Amino acid sequence: MIIDVITIFPEMFSPVLGESIIKRAQDKGLVRINLHDLRDYSDDAHRKVDAASYGGGGMVFKVEPFFKALKNVLGKQPLPQAKAPKGAKVILFGPAGKTLTQPLVKEFLKQERLILFAPRYEGVDERVREHLIDEEISIGDFILSGAELAAMVFIDCLVRLVPGVVSNPNSVKEESFENSRLDFPHYTKPPEFNGWKVPEVLLSGNHTKVKQWRKKQALEVTRKKRPDLLRS
């Protein structure tokens, strides 16, 4: 999988992309992540990529720099409504997008290439939405200074699901939000601390009972904390 990120702050991504699971995925050749500075595609002497909104308001990312960046990334002229070629999607991060969920992440996993656009300020010229992107994604109903963090969250969610990235593939199948429920409680050594004990069933060695206990606990935790997941 190839992931291209178009941003005015590529240096923000380096610490995240250079550590842990994402770094290992790149080292294994399972994922290639390219960072592109949107300012490199500005015609302005000061490398500006934004301008004041017509009619009044804050600063808005212009359409031209993103058009040129997308052309460079895809190696072809992006055409209105044609957008990315088959096997690729262009994603904009913003508050008007679909809320990111685990099922949605899995859908994006089917793509060979993803181009992520992480804007700032008051957002983007509407023509970017109308002609140059395939999806708009939001990571929640709150405000960030910019979409860089949203793009990092998306990359982390996605990369860990790429086959071969996580050493134990079964571990990602039993996590929160899989099968519309939260994860079951986990315990480790010591079996007792400060009078707080690990449930006996987990120490029994009976794998069938452990499995049943975990399923029951997962449903109970979900019912108490996220009943909306069970309804969905």
ABEGO torsion letter per residue (X at the ends): XBBBBBBABAAAAAAAAABEAAAAAAAAGABBBBBBBAAAABABAAGBABBBBBGEEBBBBBAAAAAAAAAAAAGBBBBBGAEBBBGBBBBBBBAABBBBBAAAAAAAAABABBBBBBBBEAEBBAAAAAAABABBBBAEBBBBABAAAAAAAAAAAAAAABBGABABAAAAAABBGBGGBBBBBBBBOBABBGGBBBBAAAAAGBAAAAAAAAAAAAAAAAAAABAAAAAX
